Amino acid sequence: MFQCPVCGELMEILTNYHCIQKHDITKKELVEMYGAPKYVSPTISREVQNWIRESAIITRVDFDIAQAAARSQTRRS
């Protein structure tokens, strides 16, 4: 991610569209006046990493419940 040197907005790449719409100057002028956009490496807190790890994994219980529901639906038909 890159950070606009003027407003601090994070984006994949600093574009001419952003520079003109937000700052009323071209990308080239913005870089000359304020410097190149800074590369920012986003970090995730340990709690968020743990939550993603725990919620993204299908447990055996999840699988068994889904299988039981599917079996009960096919028996009714």
Protein Blocks (a to p, Z undefined) as FASTA:
>chain_A
ZZdfklopacfbdcfklmmmmnopafklmmmmnopaddddddddfklmmmmmmmmpccfk
lmmmmmmmmmmmmmmZZ
